[in-house]
Amino acid sequence: EHGVDVPGLLSAVVLSMLPIFIVYLFARRALVQGLMGVGGK
């Protein structure tokens, strides 16, 4: 009756984290390239 829908909850968490993770990957790549550009000068 008061059971937790684990697969539904897990899928909701994964779907909500996915866009944040993709943005993080692009931001990290841009940050690393920016730091390497500054360090190379």
Residue pairs with C-beta under 8 A, 6 or more apart in sequence:
none
